[in-house]
Amino acid sequence: MAGGADGIRFDILPDTGADYIFDGARAKTTDFYIGQQTISARALTSAVNASLDPAYIATTGAVRPAFVESRDWRGFFAKDELMGEAANRVERMFASGYAVEANDKAGAVPPTSIFEYRIRGENGEHFGWRHFGDLAWGDGYANVHYDLPYTLLREYLRTGDARAFKLGGETARYRADWGHYRADDFLTVDKTWNFKGLAFYEKGDHGTFKEPVPSHTWIEGLWLYWAMTGDEAAHESAVEGADAFLRMNFTYSNALGWNEPRWVGWPTLGLMAAYRYTGDARHLRKARDNVHLLVQTEESFGRKGYYISRAADVIQASQPWAWCYSQLGVIEYWRETGDRRVADYLVRIADWLTSKQNPPIKPGAMMADGSYLPNGISYFWTPEKVAEDRSVALAGLALPVMVAAARIADRADLRDRAQQIFRDYAFYRDFNVGKSVPPSSRHIINFRSTLYAASSPKVYGQMGLTVSEYLPEIAGSVAAVDRSGH
């Protein structure tokens, strides 16, 4: 502990009763403010009894340009009863993380939000200095991957439900501290890679099976939590994450040549978040470099909307769902800049996804027995062979590309197909992959998914970052970006 004119600083470590080695430089120093007026300030804040206006927040574009408040969608889809039901079901799916009443009983599993999920335990405990704020899944802990802090805090701003803020705050503080790599070490003796600022990989004891990787690091939730609370620990980690993305110089050979577009995609989304929260043009310029690398790669493969590395030691196939959600940062870059080359690239991806010959997203179809086979995407795709598998859940991850391309090209066919994918996701996400179902069937909504019970936190996070793009687009709630320089 050290005291001075600026306050008291002290390091906190748990008393384990024995020597303990803290892996991965997780321990850090936190600044606390201890002032005389904190009680008065808290009383004043409570007395004001302020409330959120989610509809107003949506118009500002402050969270993201594509943002819409939670609502009863039956009125919006008054002429389409099925879509009204589908949209309300997706609202329940978003709420399933923090609102137990949004969840159904799933077989032997009672209604379960994150609160109940962590109390009952899943591959370990969810409390204590090391565990609090993270969620376990089939491979240990998820390390709040797919940016659970962002998804939950966004839900608070969409709904005003304080439970979402409570969970979003807990996960953000976890990510800022325990889930954050703080050491200044390097990957090689040549110092070609510095991990400081990245998140730990999603598998293991809070992600310690392997070193931190850019393909599994998100910082938007840290920025949002800082903007909402002024929490300096979250801000410090957000800055370190953005700095890490600035240091990374991606090329085809070190990032894309082994069919891993997420290696470039997620850092690009992080750079765009950092640019929006700081206004620092370095982040936008670096995002541009990453975006153009993705576009150039697709162009060099023939402008077909995808690429497949032909290296001898990689799988000779594309993962269309991963390729799609790797475009989230590209889409935000396009929204910010209006780059025409990037816009055309996004439309080409949508055309590939829904092409007539061997499309990655197989369209829904009525079967001879009257059952319905939902839209689904294959886990791997090659141009030479039609894949037999079709996942409804993974098809939903393509929605950001579909709705952005529909807006860019102003094409009804892309809007219609995006609607079909969204509707099928809402009704059939947790049914067995590739199976036809009675058209009147609806899957059970529970945070602990019946089909993905072992990876519920990941499924919720993936949904939060992708499927959420559809409703703002269809509702016309996308805030225009001011490119005038003001």
C-alpha positions as CSV (number, residue, x, y, z in Angstrom):
1,M,0.0,0.0,0.0
2,A,1.2,3.5,-0.9
3,G,-0.3,6.8,0.0
4,G,0.2,10.3,-1.2
5,A,-1.5,13.5,-2.2
6,D,-3.3,11.8,-5.1
7,G,-4.8,9.1,-3.0
8,I,-4.1,5.6,-1.7
9,R,-2.9,2.8,-4.0
10,F,-2.8,-0.8,-3.0
11,D,-2.5,-4.2,-4.7
12,I,-5.0,-6.9,-3.9
13,L,-4.1,-10.6,-4.0
14,P,-6.1,-13.4,-2.5
15,D,-4.9,-15.2,0.6
16,T,-4.8,-18.8,-0.7
17,G,-3.0,-20.1,2.4
18,A,-0.1,-21.3,0.3
19,D,2.2,-20.0,-2.4
20,Y,0.3,-19.4,-5.7
21,I,1.6,-18.6,-9.1
22,F,-0.6,-16.2,-11.0
23,D,-0.7,-17.4,-14.6
24,G,-0.5,-15.1,-17.6
25,A,0.2,-11.9,-15.7
26,R,-3.4,-11.6,-14.6
27,A,-2.8,-9.7,-11.4
28,K,-2.9,-5.9,-11.8
29,T,-3.2,-2.7,-9.8
30,T,-6.5,-1.0,-9.6
31,D,-7.1,2.7,-8.7
32,F,-9.8,3.4,-6.1
33,Y,-11.3,6.8,-5.3
34,I,-12.0,7.2,-1.6
35,G,-13.7,10.6,-1.2
36,Q,-15.9,12.2,1.4
37,Q,-18.7,12.9,-1.0
38,T,-19.3,9.4,-2.4
39,I,-22.3,8.7,-0.1
40,S,-23.9,12.0,-0.9
41,A,-23.4,11.4,-4.6
42,R,-25.0,8.0,-4.4
43,A,-28.0,9.4,-2.6
44,L,-28.4,12.1,-5.1
45,T,-28.2,9.6,-8.0
46,S,-30.9,7.4,-6.4
47,A,-33.1,10.4,-5.6
48,V,-33.2,11.5,-9.2
49,N,-34.7,8.2,-10.1
50,A,-33.6,8.6,-13.7
51,S,-34.8,6.1,-16.3
52,L,-33.6,5.1,-19.7
53,D,-35.4,5.9,-22.9
54,P,-34.2,3.1,-25.2
55,A,-36.0,4.6,-28.3
56,Y,-34.1,7.8,-27.9
57,I,-30.8,6.0,-27.4
58,A,-31.5,4.1,-30.7
59,T,-31.8,7.4,-32.6
60,T,-28.4,8.7,-31.4
61,G,-26.2,6.0,-32.9
62,A,-24.1,6.3,-29.7
63,V,-24.0,2.6,-29.1
64,R,-23.9,1.5,-32.8
65,P,-25.5,2.9,-35.9
66,A,-27.6,-0.4,-36.1
67,F,-29.5,-0.3,-32.9
68,V,-33.2,-0.6,-32.1
69,E,-35.1,-0.6,-28.8
70,S,-36.9,-3.7,-27.5
71,R,-40.5,-3.6,-28.4
72,D,-43.6,-5.7,-29.1
73,W,-43.1,-6.4,-32.8
74,R,-46.6,-7.6,-33.6
75,G,-47.7,-4.1,-34.4
76,F,-44.7,-3.5,-36.7
77,F,-45.4,-6.8,-38.6
78,A,-49.2,-6.3,-38.5
79,K,-49.6,-7.8,-41.9
80,D,-47.3,-10.8,-41.2
81,E,-48.3,-12.7,-38.1
82,L,-45.4,-15.2,-38.4
83,M,-42.8,-12.4,-38.5
84,G,-44.3,-10.6,-35.6
85,E,-44.1,-13.9,-33.6
86,A,-40.6,-14.5,-34.8
87,A,-39.3,-11.1,-33.8
88,N,-40.9,-11.4,-30.4
89,R,-39.3,-14.8,-30.0
90,V,-35.9,-13.3,-30.8
91,E,-36.5,-10.6,-28.2
92,R,-37.1,-13.4,-25.7
93,M,-33.9,-15.1,-26.8
94,F,-32.0,-11.9,-26.1
95,A,-33.7,-11.5,-22.7
96,S,-33.1,-15.2,-21.8
97,G,-29.6,-14.2,-20.6
98,Y,-30.9,-12.0,-17.8
99,A,-34.7,-12.5,-17.4
100,V,-35.7,-15.8,-16.0
101,E,-39.3,-15.2,-17.1
102,A,-38.2,-15.2,-20.7
103,N,-37.1,-18.8,-20.5
104,D,-39.1,-22.0,-20.8
105,K,-38.7,-25.3,-19.0
106,A,-36.4,-27.4,-21.2
107,G,-37.0,-31.0,-20.3
108,A,-35.4,-31.6,-16.9
109,V,-33.9,-28.1,-17.0
110,P,-36.1,-25.4,-15.3
111,P,-36.3,-21.8,-16.7
112,T,-32.7,-20.7,-16.6
113,S,-31.2,-17.3,-17.1
114,I,-27.5,-16.5,-16.4
115,F,-28.4,-16.0,-12.7
116,E,-29.7,-19.5,-12.3
117,Y,-27.1,-21.0,-14.7
118,R,-24.2,-19.9,-12.6
119,I,-25.8,-20.7,-9.2
120,R,-26.4,-24.3,-10.2
121,G,-22.9,-24.6,-11.5
122,E,-21.6,-25.8,-14.8
123,N,-18.1,-27.3,-14.9
124,G,-17.1,-25.4,-11.8
125,E,-18.2,-22.5,-9.6
126,H,-19.0,-19.1,-10.8
127,F,-18.2,-17.1,-7.7
128,G,-15.0,-16.1,-5.9
129,W,-12.1,-13.9,-6.9
130,R,-11.1,-16.0,-9.9
131,H,-14.5,-17.1,-11.2
132,F,-16.8,-14.2,-10.7
133,G,-18.1,-12.6,-13.9
134,D,-17.1,-15.6,-16.2
135,L,-19.3,-18.4,-17.3
136,A,-18.3,-22.1,-17.7
137,W,-19.2,-24.2,-20.7
138,G,-18.2,-27.6,-22.1
139,D,-14.5,-26.9,-22.4
140,G,-14.0,-25.2,-19.0
141,Y,-14.8,-21.5,-19.0
142,A,-15.9,-19.3,-21.9
143,N,-13.8,-16.2,-20.8
144,V,-16.9,-14.2,-21.7
145,H,-16.2,-14.8,-25.3
146,Y,-18.3,-13.3,-28.2
147,D,-18.3,-10.2,-26.0
148,L,-20.9,-11.0,-23.4
149,P,-20.2,-7.7,-21.7
150,Y,-21.2,-5.8,-24.9
151,T,-24.3,-7.9,-25.6
152,L,-25.6,-7.6,-22.0
153,L,-24.9,-3.9,-21.6
154,R,-26.6,-3.3,-25.0
155,E,-29.6,-5.2,-23.8
156,Y,-29.8,-2.9,-20.8
157,L,-29.8,0.1,-23.1
158,R,-32.4,-1.6,-25.4
159,T,-34.7,-2.6,-22.5
160,G,-33.9,-0.6,-19.4
161,D,-33.8,-3.9,-17.5
162,A,-31.3,-3.4,-14.6
163,R,-30.6,-7.1,-14.5
164,A,-28.9,-6.9,-17.9
165,F,-26.7,-4.0,-16.6
166,K,-25.8,-6.0,-13.4
167,L,-24.6,-9.0,-15.5
168,G,-23.0,-6.7,-18.1
169,G,-21.1,-4.9,-15.4
170,E,-19.9,-8.1,-13.8
171,T,-18.7,-9.6,-17.0
172,A,-17.0,-6.3,-18.1
173,R,-15.1,-6.1,-14.8
174,Y,-14.1,-9.7,-15.2
175,R,-12.9,-9.1,-18.7
176,A,-11.0,-6.0,-17.7
177,D,-9.1,-7.8,-15.0
178,W,-8.9,-11.5,-14.9
179,G,-9.7,-12.3,-18.5
180,H,-7.2,-9.7,-19.8
181,Y,-3.5,-10.4,-20.6
182,R,-1.3,-7.7,-19.1
183,A,2.3,-8.8,-19.7
184,D,4.7,-7.2,-22.1
185,D,6.0,-10.5,-23.4
186,F,6.4,-11.7,-27.0
187,L,5.7,-14.7,-29.0
188,T,9.2,-15.1,-30.3
189,V,12.7,-14.0,-29.4
190,D,12.5,-11.6,-32.4
191,K,9.6,-9.9,-30.6
192,T,7.2,-10.3,-33.5
193,W,4.1,-10.4,-31.4
194,N,3.1,-8.8,-28.1
195,F,0.1,-10.3,-26.4
196,K,-0.6,-7.4,-24.0
197,G,-4.2,-6.3,-24.3
198,L,-5.6,-9.5,-25.7
199,A,-8.1,-11.8,-24.0
200,F,-7.3,-15.3,-23.0
201,Y,-8.5,-18.0,-25.4
202,E,-12.0,-19.4,-24.6
203,K,-11.1,-23.0,-23.5
204,G,-9.7,-24.2,-20.1
205,D,-9.3,-22.6,-16.8
206,H,-10.6,-19.2,-17.8
207,G,-8.9,-19.7,-21.1
208,T,-5.5,-21.0,-20.4
209,F,-5.2,-23.9,-22.9
210,K,-3.2,-21.7,-25.2
211,E,-1.8,-18.2,-25.6
212,P,-4.2,-15.2,-26.2
213,V,-5.1,-14.9,-29.9
214,P,-6.6,-12.0,-31.9
215,S,-9.2,-14.3,-33.4
216,H,-10.9,-14.5,-30.0
217,T,-10.6,-11.1,-28.5
218,W,-13.3,-8.5,-28.1
219,I,-13.2,-5.0,-26.5
220,E,-16.4,-3.3,-27.5
221,G,-18.0,-4.2,-24.2
222,L,-15.1,-2.6,-22.3
223,W,-15.6,0.6,-24.2
224,L,-19.3,0.6,-23.6
225,Y,-19.0,-0.1,-19.9
226,W,-16.5,2.7,-19.5
227,A,-18.8,5.1,-21.4
228,M,-21.7,4.1,-19.1
229,T,-19.8,4.2,-15.8
230,G,-16.5,5.9,-16.1
231,D,-14.8,2.8,-14.8
232,E,-11.1,3.5,-15.3
233,A,-10.1,-0.2,-15.1
234,A,-12.3,-1.0,-18.0
235,H,-11.0,2.0,-19.9
236,E,-7.4,0.9,-19.3
237,S,-8.1,-2.6,-20.6
238,A,-10.0,-1.2,-23.6
239,V,-7.1,1.0,-24.5
240,E,-4.6,-1.8,-24.2
241,G,-6.8,-4.0,-26.4
242,A,-7.0,-1.3,-29.0
243,D,-3.2,-0.8,-28.8
244,A,-2.7,-4.5,-29.4
245,F,-4.8,-4.3,-32.5
246,L,-2.8,-1.4,-33.7
247,R,0.4,-3.4,-33.3
248,M,-0.8,-6.2,-35.5
249,N,0.4,-6.1,-39.1
250,F,-1.6,-8.7,-40.9
251,T,-0.7,-10.3,-44.2
252,Y,-2.3,-13.0,-46.2
253,S,0.4,-15.5,-45.1
254,N,0.3,-14.8,-41.4
255,A,-3.4,-14.4,-41.0
256,L,-5.6,-15.6,-43.9
257,G,-3.5,-18.2,-45.6
258,W,-4.7,-21.0,-43.3
259,N,-8.4,-20.2,-43.7
260,E,-8.8,-18.2,-40.5
261,P,-10.6,-14.9,-41.4
262,R,-11.5,-14.3,-37.7
263,W,-7.8,-13.6,-37.2
264,V,-8.4,-10.3,-39.0
265,G,-12.1,-9.9,-38.6
266,W,-12.5,-9.5,-34.9
267,P,-9.5,-7.1,-34.4
268,T,-11.1,-5.0,-37.2
269,L,-14.4,-4.8,-35.2
270,G,-12.3,-3.9,-32.1
271,L,-10.6,-1.1,-34.0
272,M,-13.9,0.3,-35.2
273,A,-15.2,0.3,-31.6
274,A,-12.0,2.1,-30.4
275,Y,-12.4,4.7,-33.2
276,R,-16.0,5.4,-32.3
277,Y,-15.3,5.8,-28.6
278,T,-12.0,7.8,-29.0
279,G,-12.1,9.5,-32.3
280,D,-8.5,8.5,-32.8
281,A,-8.0,8.3,-36.6
282,R,-5.2,5.7,-36.1
283,H,-7.8,3.1,-35.3
284,L,-9.8,3.9,-38.5
285,R,-6.7,3.8,-40.6
286,K,-5.6,0.4,-39.2
287,A,-9.1,-0.9,-39.7
288,R,-8.9,0.2,-43.3
289,D,-5.7,-1.8,-43.8
290,N,-7.4,-4.9,-42.4
291,V,-10.5,-4.4,-44.4
292,H,-8.6,-4.0,-47.6
293,L,-6.6,-7.1,-46.9
294,L,-9.9,-9.1,-46.6
295,V,-11.2,-7.5,-49.8
296,Q,-8.0,-8.0,-51.7
297,T,-7.9,-11.6,-50.8
298,E,-11.5,-12.2,-52.0
299,E,-10.7,-10.2,-55.2
300,S,-7.6,-12.2,-55.9
301,F,-9.7,-15.4,-55.7
302,G,-11.9,-14.2,-58.5
303,R,-14.4,-11.8,-56.8
304,K,-16.7,-14.7,-55.9
305,G,-17.6,-13.6,-52.4
306,Y,-15.2,-16.0,-50.7
307,Y,-11.7,-17.4,-50.7
308,I,-10.2,-20.8,-50.0
309,S,-6.6,-21.2,-49.2
310,R,-4.9,-23.9,-51.3
311,A,-2.0,-24.4,-48.9
312,A,-1.1,-28.1,-48.5
313,D,-1.5,-28.1,-44.7
314,V,-5.0,-26.6,-44.3
315,I,-8.5,-27.8,-44.9
316,Q,-9.4,-27.1,-48.5
317,A,-12.8,-25.5,-47.6
318,S,-14.5,-22.4,-46.4
319,Q,-16.3,-22.0,-43.1
320,P,-19.1,-19.7,-44.4
321,W,-20.5,-18.9,-41.0
322,A,-17.0,-17.8,-39.7
323,W,-16.4,-15.9,-42.9
324,C,-19.7,-14.1,-42.4
325,Y,-19.2,-13.0,-38.8
326,S,-15.7,-12.0,-39.6
327,Q,-17.2,-9.2,-41.7
328,L,-18.8,-7.4,-38.7
329,G,-15.9,-5.0,-38.5
330,V,-15.9,-4.6,-42.3
331,I,-19.6,-3.7,-42.1
332,E,-18.9,-1.0,-39.4
333,Y,-16.1,0.3,-41.5
334,W,-18.4,0.6,-44.5
335,R,-21.0,2.4,-42.4
336,E,-18.4,4.8,-41.2
337,T,-16.8,5.5,-44.6
338,G,-19.2,4.5,-47.4
339,D,-16.2,2.8,-49.2
340,R,-17.6,1.7,-52.5
341,R,-15.1,-1.1,-53.0
342,V,-16.0,-2.5,-49.6
343,A,-19.7,-2.2,-50.4
344,D,-19.4,-4.2,-53.6
345,Y,-17.4,-6.8,-51.7
346,L,-20.2,-7.3,-49.1
347,V,-22.8,-7.7,-51.9
348,R,-20.7,-10.3,-53.6
349,I,-20.6,-12.3,-50.3
350,A,-24.4,-12.2,-50.0
351,D,-24.7,-13.3,-53.6
352,W,-22.4,-16.2,-52.9
353,L,-24.3,-17.2,-49.8
354,T,-27.6,-17.4,-51.8
355,S,-26.3,-18.5,-55.2
356,K,-28.4,-20.8,-57.3
357,Q,-25.7,-23.5,-57.7
358,N,-24.5,-25.1,-54.4
359,P,-25.3,-22.1,-52.1
360,P,-23.6,-22.1,-48.7
361,I,-27.1,-21.2,-47.2
362,K,-29.5,-23.8,-48.3
363,P,-33.0,-22.4,-48.7
364,G,-36.0,-23.6,-46.7
365,A,-38.3,-26.1,-48.4
366,M,-41.6,-27.8,-47.9
367,M,-41.2,-31.5,-47.9
368,A,-43.6,-34.1,-49.5
369,D,-44.9,-35.1,-46.1
370,G,-45.9,-31.6,-45.3
371,S,-43.0,-30.9,-43.0
372,Y,-40.6,-27.9,-43.4
373,L,-36.8,-28.0,-43.8
374,P,-35.5,-24.7,-42.5
375,N,-32.8,-22.5,-44.0
376,G,-29.4,-23.9,-42.9
377,I,-25.7,-23.4,-43.6
378,S,-23.0,-26.1,-43.9
379,Y,-20.1,-26.1,-41.5
380,F,-17.6,-26.5,-44.3
381,W,-18.3,-25.5,-47.9
382,T,-16.4,-26.3,-51.2
383,P,-17.4,-25.4,-54.7
384,E,-16.9,-28.9,-55.9
385,K,-19.3,-30.7,-53.6
386,V,-22.7,-30.1,-52.0
387,A,-22.4,-30.5,-48.3
388,E,-25.0,-32.6,-46.6
389,D,-25.2,-30.9,-43.3
390,R,-27.3,-27.7,-42.6
391,S,-27.3,-25.8,-39.4
392,V,-30.1,-23.3,-38.7
393,A,-28.1,-21.7,-35.8
394,L,-25.1,-21.1,-37.9
395,A,-27.2,-19.6,-40.8
396,G,-28.2,-16.9,-38.4
397,L,-24.6,-15.7,-38.2
398,A,-24.9,-14.7,-41.8
399,L,-27.6,-12.1,-41.1
400,P,-25.2,-9.0,-40.7
401,V,-23.8,-9.6,-44.2
402,M,-27.3,-10.2,-45.7
403,V,-28.9,-7.1,-44.3
404,A,-26.0,-4.9,-45.0
405,A,-25.8,-6.1,-48.6
406,A,-29.6,-5.6,-49.0
407,R,-29.2,-2.0,-47.8
408,I,-26.2,-1.4,-50.1
409,A,-27.8,-2.8,-53.2
410,D,-31.4,-2.0,-52.3
411,R,-32.4,-5.5,-53.4
412,A,-35.7,-7.1,-52.4
413,D,-34.4,-10.6,-53.0
414,L,-31.7,-10.2,-50.4
415,R,-34.2,-8.6,-47.9
416,D,-36.6,-11.5,-48.5
417,R,-33.9,-14.1,-47.9
418,A,-32.7,-12.4,-44.8
419,Q,-36.2,-12.4,-43.5
420,Q,-36.5,-16.2,-44.1
421,I,-33.2,-16.8,-42.3
422,F,-34.3,-14.7,-39.4
423,R,-37.7,-16.3,-39.1
424,D,-36.3,-19.9,-39.3
425,Y,-33.7,-19.0,-36.7
426,A,-36.4,-17.7,-34.3
427,F,-38.5,-20.8,-34.8
428,Y,-36.1,-23.7,-35.3
429,R,-32.6,-22.7,-34.0
430,D,-32.4,-25.4,-31.3
431,F,-33.9,-28.3,-33.3
432,N,-31.6,-31.0,-34.6
433,V,-29.4,-29.9,-37.4
434,G,-30.6,-30.7,-40.9
435,K,-34.0,-32.1,-39.9
436,S,-37.4,-31.2,-41.2
437,V,-40.1,-30.2,-38.7
438,P,-43.8,-29.6,-38.6
439,P,-44.3,-25.9,-39.8
440,S,-46.2,-25.1,-36.6
441,S,-43.3,-26.3,-34.3
442,R,-41.3,-23.9,-32.2
443,H,-38.1,-24.6,-30.2
444,I,-38.0,-24.1,-26.5
445,I,-36.3,-20.9,-25.4
446,N,-33.9,-21.3,-22.5
447,F,-30.5,-19.7,-21.9
448,R,-29.2,-23.3,-21.6
449,S,-30.1,-24.3,-25.2
450,T,-31.5,-27.8,-25.6
451,L,-29.3,-28.4,-28.7
452,Y,-26.2,-26.5,-27.4
453,A,-26.4,-27.1,-23.7
454,A,-22.7,-27.5,-23.3
455,S,-21.9,-24.2,-25.0
456,S,-24.8,-21.9,-23.9
457,P,-22.6,-18.9,-23.2
458,K,-21.1,-19.0,-26.7
459,V,-24.5,-19.5,-28.4
460,Y,-25.9,-16.5,-26.6
461,G,-22.9,-14.4,-27.5
462,Q,-22.8,-15.4,-31.1
463,M,-26.5,-14.6,-31.4
464,G,-26.1,-11.3,-29.6
465,L,-23.4,-10.1,-32.1
466,T,-25.1,-11.3,-35.3
467,V,-28.8,-11.9,-35.3
468,S,-29.3,-8.5,-33.6
469,E,-28.4,-6.8,-36.9
470,Y,-31.7,-7.7,-38.5
471,L,-34.3,-5.8,-36.6
472,P,-32.7,-2.4,-36.7
473,E,-32.4,-2.7,-40.5
474,I,-36.0,-3.8,-41.1
475,A,-37.3,-1.2,-38.6
476,G,-35.4,1.6,-40.3
477,S,-33.6,2.4,-37.1
478,V,-30.0,2.6,-38.5
479,A,-28.5,6.0,-37.5
480,A,-26.8,7.7,-40.4
481,V,-23.1,8.4,-39.9
482,D,-22.0,12.0,-40.3
483,R,-19.1,12.0,-42.7
484,S,-18.8,15.8,-42.9
485,G,-15.9,15.8,-40.5
486,H,-17.9,17.6,-37.8
